[in-house]
């Protein structure tokens, strides 16, 4: 894809160059970047900081980061869900390290699953499963696994069938079914197998056993990385540092602004209209647009509209998130970074302990627990009063042994709309239809998890933003190619951690 842009000697890019018009043709028009999350900021950073291309970043929130932002409340810092930094992409790794420097900590992963009042290590450990489930249940688990290897479910088109074929029905029921239903609000049989392929592709019962016995070979790749990087002041520190450099380079970030219209003429975006927090509406002529806004919102903002494409956008759905953080004036003597709660009597789906990620995430001698509640924006939980949500969180921790009898000194509720794209129904066909239409608009590049309606991890989102910058600079790259093969996000050797 070739989009007119400006390139100076300050930065270099790779890849085959496309023909470019003189830079003077775009000097008066900025590149508009919609969204100050990791993908959008990576694009703006590559353009403005590395190549002196003027950018205007439009961000609906009041701070940078999107879902990856870090919030502060009375000395406590917390993210919205766990955000780790690991990658196989050397360019992404170099960018992160360059930005964070000594503030890029290395964390040795500690995660567990809470099920039936028992904690299991995750990744799963066969001997631990046998010890904690008991011999009889463990034998039934093994027989169930053998059965599915001999008689797999066909077609393998849902999350349920994909996981059951690799773990057996019983292990699926223990560790996957209830948690997945809690996260997505539907039966796992209604979720596309694409979700499993993207998130747990490299993990299987046989692989876990081989790894335990040392039979995977010296060149094995771990199914779940045991080490990852994390900014000292939270995931949002990375985005805040990138935003600062973008502003220093002469580009602009407009917070509290919402895109309302994207005007297209002759196969190009010619202008973008956005509304500021004071209600004032502004229109800016553009050289190109990089969009990390939700794909359905992007389609609805396009003018003129195409009814069939809008209908496809309307069929896409998202899961929202309510995060309740409880603060304590004493430490918690557990090492977990996060815990999956696969227990039906606890409403929360996941628990994060950010003081274990970095000591700077809580005042000295204090700790915090963030409980994540997955919901739709039509659910009562989404609009429930903060006091009611705090009570739900208190009830949940009272059912977990190491949290019983704890009284928080403070709490904070955060709601994040459209947190996760849902792989439901005919979503693939809808996205394909939207992509076909967007491909006719040569200077519009969707990036990131929301912009591409793809469950990317941090590094994949950043990579799409970097590729968008290269495309605008005139390189022949495919922004949609990142993570398109449903490659497992964490299939990387430990030694490749930054």
TAFENQUI-V550103 format. One line per field, one symbol per residue. phi: phi as a letter, one per 40 degrees, with the letter a starting at -180 (. if undefined). burial: + if it has 16 or more other C-alpha atoms within 10 Angstrom, else -. A space follows every 10 residues. Layout:
# TAFENQUI-V550103
phi = ???
burial = ???
This chain:
# TAFENQUI-V550103
phi = .bbdabbbcc bbbbhccccb cdcccbccbc ccbchbcdcc cccccccccc bfccbbcbbc ccbchgcccb bbafgcbacc gcbcbaaccc ccdccccccc fccccbbcdb bbbbafgbbb cbccbdcccc cccgcccccc ccccccdccc bccbccbbdc cccccbbgcc cdccbbcccc cccbgbcdcc bccdcccccb dccacccccc cccgbcgccc bccaccbaca cdbhdccccc ccccccccch cbbbcgbbcb abcbafgbcb abbbbcccgc bbbbcbcabb bbcddccccc ccbccbdccc ccccccbbbc bbbbbbbbca cbcbbdcabc bbbccbccca bbbccccacc caddgbaabb bbbcaccccd dcbccdcccc cccccccccb dcbcgcbcca aabbbbcfcb cccbfccccc cccccccccc bcbbbcbgdc cbfbcccdcc cccccccccc ccchccbbcc ccgccfcccb cacdcccc
burial = +++++++--- --+---++-- -----+--++ ++++++++++ ++++++++++ ++++++++++ +-++++++++ +----+++++ ++++++++-- -++-+++-++ --+++++-++ +++++---++ +-++-+--+- --+----+-- ++-+++-+-- -+-----+++ ++++++++++ +++-++++++ ++++---+++ ++++++++++ +++++-+++- +--------- ++++++++++ ++++++++++ -++-+++-+- +++++-++++ ++++---+++ ++++++---- ---+++++++ ++++++++++ ++------++ +++--+++++ +++++++++- -+---+++++ +++--+++++ ++++++++-+ +++--+++++ +++++++--- ++------++ -+++-+++-- -------+-- +++-++-+++ ++++--+--+ +-+++--+-- ++++++++++ ++++++++++ ++++++++++ +++++++-++ -++--+++++ ++++--++
